[in-house]
């Protein structure tokens, strides 16, 4: 159960397309395997203004 409310819609979907929420970093779909990301992929996620990586859950923006 989440302690804080997150506005990201992936929490409300029955089958979200990503493993981790880009806003709070919580795992939203455990059926998707965690993947190892490159620095380039993390840079692209930062440009999309994601706080957390949707593939590996790493915090991108502090």
Buried (B, 14 or more C-beta within 10 A) or exposed (E): EEEEEBEBEBBEEEEBEBBBBBBBBBEBBEEBEEEEBEEEBBEEBEEEEBBBBBBBBEEBEE
